[in-house]
Amino acid sequence: MILHQNTISLLKKKYQAARAYQRKQNVEFSLTFEHYMTLWIKNVDALTHLNNAVIHAIAHGINQTIKLDYVLTWKPGFVRTGAPMNLKTAWVRSADESKKDCKLRKGEKKSERAKAKLRKPKSNTENMRKPKSPEHKARMAEAARQRWAKRREGE
């Protein structure tokens, strides 16, 4: 398959982003760009889809970022093992397939980091935890009564 030059430059950007992300996550990233291209070549459907999207964008004068539905991800046996990301442990999959591959399986446990993230309250819950004055509670109750009255009128 002959790749368009813009496809190669897009893959270079995608490679750099993947490398930066994995390094930020403290994952040893030992894939070279040539290895990354090999992973894409192994997934012929993904590469064809990407190349056709680039050619279509050029032919129709579309000058916007092409959304890739494919990602560099772990092979199922190497998810959350601490293995380095390399030609043996990684592959190119659709984003949906990657999510399925990376879900916890029966018997696997969440990491301490994941547990801490789940324990952390969402940012908008701060006001819910503050004690409310009787006047404030009365205003909330009145607002709720008005909402329910409107809903009853609409029925």
N, C-alpha and C positions, 0 to 999 in steps of 0.2 A: 504494500500500500504506500502510495506517495502522499506524504503529509504536507499540507499547506504551511508556509513559513509562519503565518500567524498562529496556527495550531501549535507549532513547536514553541513559540514565544509564550503562548498561554500556558502550556504545560510547564515551562520554566518558572513562571510566576506561581503556579499551583504547587510545584515542587518546593520552592523557597518558602511558601506559606506553611506547607506541611512540616518542613524541617524546623521552622521557627516555632510552630505550635508544639511539636514533640519535645523540643529542647526546653521550652518554657515549662512543660510538664515533667521535666527532669528524666526524659527517656533518652537512652543512648540511640542516636540516629545515625546509622552507618550506611545509609543508602546514598549512592552517588546519583547524579542526574541520569547517567546511562542505565543504572539499575532501575530507576524510576520509569524510564522509557520502556524498559523490558517488561515491567509489570503492566504497563498500558498496552503493549503489543500483545501480551498474553490474553488480555480481555479485548478481543477484536471488535465485539459489538460496541463497547464503550468508546474505543478509539474511532471507529467509523462514525458513530453518532456525533462525537465531538468535532471531527474533521468536517462532516457535512454541515453542522451548525455554523462553523466558521466560514465555510465557503458560501453558505446561504446568506450570512450576514454581510459578507463582502459584496456579493452579487446584487443585493438589494439596498446597499448603502446604509445598513443599520450600524450605527456607531454607538453601541452600548455593550456593557459587560455581558458575556455569555454565561448563563447560569449552568454550572456543571452539576448533574445529578449523580456524579460518580466521585468517590472519595478514596484516599489512601487509608487503609484500615488494617487491623490485625487479622490474621487467619484465626479461625475459631480456637485452635489449640493453644494460642499464644496470648489470648486476651487476659489482662491483669496478671501476667506471670512475671513481669519485670524483665522480660527478655528484650534485647536490643531490637530496634526496628531495622530489618535488613531484607534482603531478597528472599530469605527463607521464611521469615515471620510475617511478611506483609503482602497485601494484594490490593488490587483496585476493584471496588464493588460499588453498586448503587448505594445511595445514602440509606434507603429503606432496608436493604439487605444487611448493611453494616450495623444498623440499630438492632436488628434481630440477632445478628451474630454476637453482639456485645452485651446482650441482656444476661442477667444472672441466671444460671442453670440451677436445677435442684441440687441442694447440698452446698452450693457456693455461698459465701458470706460477704456482706458489704465491708468495704474497707473502713477504717476509723475516720478517714477524711469524708467519705460519703455519708457516714452516720452523723458526723458533726454538721454537715451541710443540711441534712434533713431536720436536725434538731433546731437549727437556727430559724427564728421566726422571720416571716416576710416583713419587709420594711414598713408596710402600711398597718401593721398591728400595734404600733406604739401607742396610738390614741385609745385603742380598745383596752389597754391594760391600766390606764390611769383611772383612779377613782372619780366617780361623777357626783356632782352636787345634786341635791334633791330638785333644784330648779332645772338643771340640765336634764335629769331623768324625766321630769314632767314635760319638757319641750320634746324630748324624743318620743314619749308616749303619745303626745298630741299629734306629732307628725305621722306616726304609725297609724293612728285612728283615721287621719285624713286620707292616707294612702289606701287603707282598706275600704273606706267609704267610696272613694273614686272607683275602685275595682268592682264593688257591689253595684254601683250605678251602671257600669259598662256591661254587666251581665244581662 
